């Protein structure tokens, strides 16, 4: 009863509700802390390796290619990862992925100015083992919290990404400048080990109990069934395609180190500052987005469109920034929108998609956004070398703004439905049509 009363009295996604959830639910607290620690280490590594690549090559294109190497591996691995997240024990799967990534981070110690090529080998390995981890994490979250706590858990998960981006990127820039990139690599390795230990302490099941089914489709058939499921519910399809459009513009993120190093000549410290500003926006954005979506998230789809428009407009403004601190402010505002877009669409999928296919849906979701982001990153970095960094950022910001408008026009019927029929859909036969793949 205490859980129900607390959930009703505290606004969904608010600070009071967030602190209450972390206090009451030890299993979600362990999941949250595991992600906090490993994400912090990730951003240490990300700032260090991007700085190392740009200093060694002095070409924005090579930063974009590093993102492409990582994101393409994630793209290839996402449908496989989603399949595994529905078929295997999600908890054990996530722990194994953490342990392998810890070993990979140690291998980054061998990357240097004369062995930059090794980064393009190791980044895909990290991404390859994130591909099962991320869908399993998103699919498991609704099973580790009570239904009324899911909006709060979703906002917290979004905020932890932003928090550790802000903290990890800022500290990563400072530590890389002071102690070198190898320290950041070791910190990331240690973070994965701590994450694995915290995950092993969780008692609740990461999946709902499933009945045995005679039909056990293979990965290709499971992927086709997943796409058919998404097309049956236009709300699910709308939430999948909005991230694809977001990724098509988000390749401009590859230019943040170039803005720091080349435009404002601020080095690793400036890069860390801009990434921290990005993280601050992503920290606040999910909480703000849940507020704008309103009671029972009736305005979820308009809120996503608005958030994506803010992301685009702010990056257009970044192209006019006259100083580093102005650039930091515009990036922060951009990711108020970016953080809201990402986490509100994730929340919608968590509500609408049943547990036995949730891993596959999130694998498909990550695959789509990774594909568009990878292509966008290479185009953005090549364009920056050809026509200039600021103009490229303005163009891609305009792409995000245009996609927000087009997407809202395309989903007029979905905007009227919202999430209000989600509970009815759960009781309907349409939710039962995909087989489990246990």
ZAMARGU-4260 file (C-alpha; in steps of 0.2 Angstrom, whole numbers, plus 5000, padded with zeros to 4 digits):
<rodrens>
0) 5000/5000/5000 | 5014/5012/5004 | 5020/5010/4986 | 5003/5014/4979 | 5001/5029/4990
5) 5018/5036/4986 | 5015/5034/4968 | 4998/5043/4968 | 5004/5058/4979 | 5021/5061/4970
10) 5020/5068/4952 | 5026/5055/4939 | 5044/5058/4935 | 5046/5071/4949 | 5060/5073/4961
15) 5050/5067/4976 | 5044/5052/4966 | 5061/5048/4960 | 5069/5048/4978 | 5054/5038/4984
20) 5057/5025/4971 | 5075/5023/4974 | 5072/5022/4993 | 5058/5009/4991 | 5064/4997/4977
25) 5082/4990/4981 | 5082/4980/4964 | 5078/4995/4953 | 5091/5005/4964 | 5104/4992/4960
30) 5100/4993/4941 | 5100/5012/4942 | 5117/5013/4951 | 5125/5000/4939 | 5120/5011/4924
35) 5126/5027/4933 | 5143/5019/4936 | 5146/5011/4919 | 5139/5026/4910 | 5151/5038/4919
40) 5165/5027/4914 | 5159/5026/4896 | 5160/5045/4894 | 5177/5045/4902 | 5182/5034/4887
45) 5172/5043/4874 | 5180/5060/4878 | 5197/5052/4879 | 5196/5042/4863 | 5188/5056/4852
50) 5201/5069/4858 | 5215/5056/4854 | 5208/5053/4837 | 5206/5072/4833 | 5223/5077/4839
55) 5232/5063/4830 | 5222/5066/4813 | 5216/5084/4814 | 5202/5078/4803 | 5183/5079/4808
60) 5180/5064/4796 | 5190/5052/4807 | 5180/5057/4822 | 5164/5053/4811 | 5172/5037/4806
65) 5175/5032/4824 | 5156/5035/4827 | 5152/5025/4811 | 5163/5010/4817 | 5154/5010/4834
70) 5136/5013/4828 | 5137/5001/4813 | 5142/4987/4825 | 5127/4992/4836 | 5116/4992/4821
75) 5121/4975/4815 | 5120/4968/4833 | 5104/4976/4838 | 5092/4964/4831 | 5102/4949/4837
80) 5103/4958/4854 | 5084/4960/4855 | 5082/4942/4850 | 5094/4937/4864 | 5085/4948/4876
85) 5069/4939/4873 | 5076/4922/4873 | 5090/4921/4886 | 5090/4926/4905 | 5091/4945/4903
90) 5101/4947/4920 | 5114/4934/4915 | 5115/4942/4897 | 5118/4959/4904 | 5132/4953/4916
95) 5141/4944/4903 | 5141/4959/4892 | 5148/4970/4906 | 5162/4958/4909 | 5167/4957/4890
100) 5167/4976/4889 | 5178/4977/4904 | 5191/4967/4895 | 5189/4977/4880 | 5192/4993/4889
105) 5209/4986/4895 | 5214/4983/4877 | 5212/5002/4874 | 5228/5004/4883 | 5237/4999/4867
110) 5229/5013/4857 | 5240/5028/4854 | 5245/5041/4840 | 5254/5027/4830 | 5240/5014/4833
115) 5224/5025/4831 | 5218/5011/4819 | 5216/5000/4835 | 5202/5011/4841 | 5192/5007/4825
120) 5193/4989/4830 | 5189/4990/4848 | 5175/5002/4847 | 5164/4990/4837 | 5168/4977/4850
125) 5161/4988/4864 | 5146/4992/4853 | 5143/4974/4849 | 5141/4969/4867 | 5131/4984/4871
130) 5118/4978/4857 | 5111/4965/4869 | 5113/4975/4885 | 5103/4990/4880 | 5087/4981/4874
135) 5088/4969/4889 | 5089/4985/4900 | 5075/4994/4892 | 5064/4978/4892 | 5068/4973/4910
140) 5064/4990/4918 | 5045/4987/4918 | 5047/4971/4927 | 5058/4978/4941 | 5046/4992/4946
145) 5027/4993/4949 | 5017/4999/4935 | 5013/5016/4943 | 5032/5019/4945 | 5036/5016/4927
150) 5036/5034/4922 | 5047/5039/4936 | 5059/5024/4932 | 5059/5030/4914 | 5063/5048/4919
155) 5077/5042/4931 | 5085/5031/4917 | 5085/5046/4905 | 5092/5057/4918 | 5106/5045/4923
160) 5112/5045/4905 | 5112/5064/4906 | 5119/5065/4923 | 5134/5054/4919 | 5136/5062/4902
165) 5138/5079/4911 | 5149/5072/4925 | 5158/5059/4915 | 5162/5070/4901 | 5168/5085/4911
170) 5179/5074/4922 | 5184/5064/4907 | 5190/5080/4898 | 5200/5086/4914 | 5207/5069/4918
175) 5212/5066/4900 | 5221/5083/4899 | 5230/5080/4916 | 5234/5061/4916 | 5231/5055/4899
180) 5219/5044/4890 | 5224/5028/4897 | 5218/5033/4914 | 5200/5035/4907 | 5201/5018/4899
185) 5205/5010/4916 | 5191/5019/4924 | 5179/5013/4911 | 5185/4995/4913 | 5182/4996/4932
190) 5165/5003/4930 | 5159/4988/4920 | 5165/4977/4934 | 5156/4986/4947 | 5140/4986/4936
195) 5141/4967/4934 | 5142/4965/4953 | 5127/4977/4956 | 5117/4967/4943 | 5121/4951/4951
200) 5113/4957/4967 | 5096/4960/4960 | 5082/4948/4966 | 5067/4952/4955 | 5065/4943/4938
205) 5070/4953/4923 | 5056/4945/4913 | 5038/4940/4916 | 5035/4921/4918 | 5031/4914/4901
210) 5021/4898/4896 | 5029/4885/4885 | 5025/4887/4867 | 5027/4874/4854 | 5031/4887/4841
215) 5049/4894/4843 | 5054/4904/4828 | 5071/4908/4823 | 5079/4925/4823 | 5074/4929/4805
220) 5056/4924/4808 | 5056/4933/4825 | 5062/4949/4816 | 5048/4948/4803 | 5035/4945/4816
225) 5042/4960/4826 | 5040/4971/4811 | 5022/4965/4808 | 5018/4968/4826 | 5024/4986/4825
230) 5014/4989/4809 | 4998/4983/4818 | 4999/4997/4831 | 5002/5013/4823 | 5007/5021/4840
235) 5022/5008/4841 | 5027/5012/4823 | 5026/5031/4826 | 5037/5029/4841 | 5050/5019/4831
240) 5051/5031/4816 | 5053/5047/4827 | 5069/5040/4833 | 5075/5036/4815 | 5072/5054/4810
245) 5081/5060/4826 | 5096/5050/4822 | 5096/5057/4804 | 5100/5074/4812 | 5110/5068/4827
250) 5125/5065/4817 | 5130/5083/4821 | 5135/5076/4838 | 5151/5070/4829 | 5155/5088/4827
255) 5155/5093/4846 | 5174/5089/4848 | 5177/5099/4832 | 5168/5114/4839 | 5179/5113/4855
260) 5195/5110/4846 | 5194/5119/4830 | 5181/5133/4832 | 5184/5139/4850 | 5202/5131/4852
265) 5197/5125/4869 | 5205/5107/4869 | 5200/5093/4880 | 5193/5105/4893 | 5182/5113/4881
270) 5176/5097/4874 | 5172/5091/4891 | 5162/5107/4895 | 5152/5105/4879 | 5148/5087/4883
275) 5144/5092/4901 | 5131/5104/4894 | 5124/5091/4883 | 5123/5080/4898 | 5114/5093/4909
280) 5101/5095/4896 | 5098/5076/4894 | 5097/5076/4913 | 5083/5088/4915 | 5074/5084/4898
285) 5066/5067/4903 | 5058/5075/4919 | 5052/5090/4909 | 5046/5079/4895 | 5035/5068/4907
290) 5028/5085/4914 | 5023/5091/4897 | 5015/5075/4892 | 5003/5078/4906 | 4992/5067/4916
295) 4992/5049/4910 | 5003/5055/4896 | 4988/5061/4886 | 5000/5073/4877 | 5014/5061/4874
300) 5015/5062/4855 | 5014/5081/4854 | 5027/5082/4868 | 5039/5071/4858 | 5036/5082/4842
305) 5039/5098/4852 | 5055/5091/4860 | 5062/5086/4843 | 5058/5103/4837 | 5068/5111/4851
310) 5083/5100/4848 | 5083/5106/4830 | 5081/5124/4833 | 5094/5124/4846 | 5107/5117/4835
315) 5103/5129/4822 | 5107/5142/4835 | 5123/5134/4839 | 5129/5138/4822 | 5128/5156/4826
320) 5137/5155/4844 | 5150/5168/4846 | 5159/5160/4861 | 5161/5144/4870 | 5149/5148/4884
325) 5135/5152/4872 | 5138/5136/4863 | 5137/5127/4879 | 5120/5135/4883 | 5113/5131/4866
330) 5119/5113/4867 | 5111/5111/4884 | 5094/5118/4878 | 5095/5106/4862 | 5097/5091/4874
335) 5082/5096/4884 | 5073/5092/4868 | 5084/5077/4864 | 5083/5069/4881 | 5064/5071/4881
340) 5062/5064/4863 | 5072/5049/4867 | 5065/5044/4884 | 5046/5048/4880 | 5047/5037/4865
345) 5055/5024/4875 | 5042/5025/4889 | 5028/5024/4876 | 5036/5007/4869 | 5037/5001/4887
350) 5019/5004/4890 | 5012/4997/4873 | 5023/4982/4870 | 5021/4966/4880 | 5036/4958/4889
355) 5038/4943/4878 | 5042/4954/4863 | 5049/4969/4871 | 5067/4965/4869 | 5065/4962/4850
360) 5055/4979/4848 | 5069/4988/4857 | 5082/4979/4847 | 5073/4985/4831 | 5071/5003/4839
365) 5090/5004/4842 | 5094/4997/4825 | 5084/5010/4816 | 5091/5025/4826 | 5109/5018/4824
370) 5107/5016/4805 | 5102/5034/4803 | 5114/5041/4816 | 5129/5032/4808 | 5125/5038/4790
375) 5122/5056/4797 | 5138/5056/4807 | 5149/5052/4792 | 5140/5065/4781 | 5141/5078/4795
380) 5160/5075/4797 | 5163/5075/4779 | 5153/5091/4776 | 5161/5100/4790 | 5178/5097/4782
385) 5171/5103/4765 | 5159/5118/4769 | 5163/5122/4787 | 5157/5116/4805 | 5145/5129/4809
390) 5135/5128/4792 | 5134/5109/4793 | 5127/5110/4811 | 5114/5123/4805 | 5109/5111/4791
395) 5107/5096/4802 | 5098/5106/4815 | 5086/5111/4801 | 5083/5093/4797 | 5078/5089/4815
400) 5066/5103/4814 | 5058/5098/4798 | 5057/5080/4803 | 5047/5085/4819 | 5035/5095/4808
405) 5033/5081/4796 | 5031/5067/4809 | 5017/5077/4818 | 5008/5079/4802 | 5010/5060/4798
410) 5003/5054/4815 | 4987/5065/4816 | 4977/5050/4820 | 4989/5043/4833 | 4990/5060/4842
415) 4971/5058/4845 | 4973/5040/4852 | 4988/5043/4863 | 4992/5030/4876 | 4974/5030/4884
420) 4970/5013/4876 | 4986/5004/4882 | 4978/4995/4896 | 4963/4990/4885 | 4975/4984/4872
425) 4984/4973/4885 | 4968/4964/4887 | 4965/4962/4869 | 4969/4947/4858 | 4980/4957/4847
430) 4993/4958/4861 | 4994/4939/4861 | 4999/4936/4843 | 5018/4935/4844 | 5025/4919/4851
435) 5038/4919/4865 | 5055/4913/4859 | 5060/4904/4875
</rodrens>
